[in-house]
Amino acid sequence: MTEHVACGDCERIRPGSFAQPANTVSSLALAAVAPAIWRGARRAGDRPWPVVAATTFAAGVGSVAYHGPGGRVGKAVHDGAVAALAVSLAAAVGHRPPAHRWPAAVGVLAGALHATSRTGGSLCRPDSWLQGHAAWHVAAAVAVAGAARSAVSPQGG
């Protein structure tokens, strides 16, 4: 048996389609916030933010593929979508920055969760259903959604 592609994300790999259940399910947070980002950006007529919505959705789906069944295709979709999200988010923030700072603070928290919850990290508990990497997915989704809302509707951010 080959090693699962997400073995560096701490959660113990299990047999089946949901190799890392907590990380797989939490990946849906990214896909779940995408429609709200899309609607807000379209309503505001802001061009870069709908691209962020699309790449956020793709990152969520790619992350499900990566943490679920895994494999080279899942890894490629995940890595490509995450890179596209990073580029589109940077472009959108450069075009219309968020009016509030809290999304950036949540983003920093997400980064800290990602760094400390990797395999071997201080927050890594491979057999726990409460996974730091899963919290990273949720915090990243909140940060992206908050940045979008704050940028396209500053009073609502």
Secondary structure, DSSP 8 states (H G I E B T S, - for coil): ----TTGGGSS---SSS-SSHHHHHHHHHHHHHHHHHHHHHHHHT-SHHHHHHHHHHHHHHHHHHHHTT-HHHHHHHHHHHHHHHHHHHHHHHHHS--S-SHHHHHHHHHHHHHHHSSTTSTT--TT-SS-HHHHHHHHHHHHHHHHHHHHH-GGG-
